[in-house]
Amino acid sequence: MGRANVVRGATARALGARDGQVLVVRPERLRLGDAGVPGVVRERRYTGAAAFYQVETETGDRLEVLAGPEAAAVGDRVYLEPLRCLTFPEGPA
């Protein structure tokens, strides 16, 4: 299956989900862009030609993004844009 971000609530809605939906987006399907959901890079892990970034949104959610190794530095303010994501009805807790 691989890595995936599972997001609910305000962050999910900001990325394109509707009320009552869970949003699932893989790290390679998120991009660090000029607009979108604001956040701060909390961690960067190199994987060779790319890096995994942990981005904390203003609402406290942490999402993993796969991007170039020089795309951002720890502490940078960035914006997350989804390239492709899936939504599902939120089930009972």
C-alpha positions in Angstrom: 0.0 0.0 0.0 2.8 2.5 0.9 2.7 5.8 2.7 -0.4 7.9 2.8 -1.6 11.0 4.7 -5.1 10.5 6.2 -6.7 13.8 7.0 -10.0 14.9 8.6 -11.7 18.1 9.5 -10.6 21.6 8.4 -7.4 20.5 6.7 -9.2 17.8 4.7 -11.8 20.4 3.6 -9.1 22.9 2.6 -7.5 20.1 0.4 -10.8 19.4 -1.3 -12.9 17.1 0.9 -16.5 17.8 1.9 -17.9 17.8 5.4 -18.1 14.2 6.7 -15.3 13.0 4.4 -11.8 11.6 5.1 -9.1 12.7 2.6 -6.3 10.3 1.7 -3.3 11.7 -0.2 0.1 10.1 -0.9 3.2 12.1 -0.2 4.1 12.2 -3.9 0.7 13.6 -4.7 1.2 16.7 -2.5 3.3 19.6 -3.8 4.9 22.5 -2.1 3.4 25.4 -4.0 2.6 29.1 -4.0 -1.0 28.7 -2.6 -3.0 26.2 -0.7 -2.9 25.0 2.9 -0.3 26.9 4.9 2.2 25.1 7.1 5.7 25.0 8.5 8.3 22.4 7.6 9.2 20.5 10.8 11.4 17.8 9.4 13.3 16.9 6.2 14.6 13.4 5.5 16.8 12.9 2.4 16.2 9.8 0.3 18.7 10.4 -2.5 17.2 12.3 -5.4 14.2 13.4 -3.3 13.3 14.2 0.3 10.4 13.6 2.6 9.1 16.7 4.4 6.9 16.7 7.5 4.7 19.8 7.2 2.7 21.0 10.2 -0.5 22.9 9.2 -1.9 25.8 11.2 -4.5 23.4 12.7 -1.8 21.0 13.9 -2.1 18.3 11.3 1.2 16.8 10.1 1.4 15.8 6.4 4.3 14.1 4.6 5.3 15.5 1.2 7.8 14.0 -1.3 9.7 16.7 -3.1 13.2 17.7 -4.3 15.9 17.8 -1.7 16.2 21.6 -2.0 12.5 22.4 -2.1 12.4 23.7 1.5 14.3 23.9 4.7 13.2 23.1 8.3 11.4 26.1 9.6 10.2 27.4 6.2 6.6 28.4 5.7 5.2 26.5 2.8 1.8 25.9 1.1 0.5 22.4 0.3 -1.4 21.8 -3.0 -2.9 18.4 -3.7 -2.2 17.0 -7.1 -4.5 14.0 -6.6 -6.3 12.7 -3.6 -9.1 10.3 -2.6 -12.1 11.0 -0.3 -14.2 8.5 1.6 -17.2 8.9 3.9 -16.1 9.2 7.5 -17.1 6.1 9.3 -18.2 5.7 13.0 -15.4 6.4 15.5 
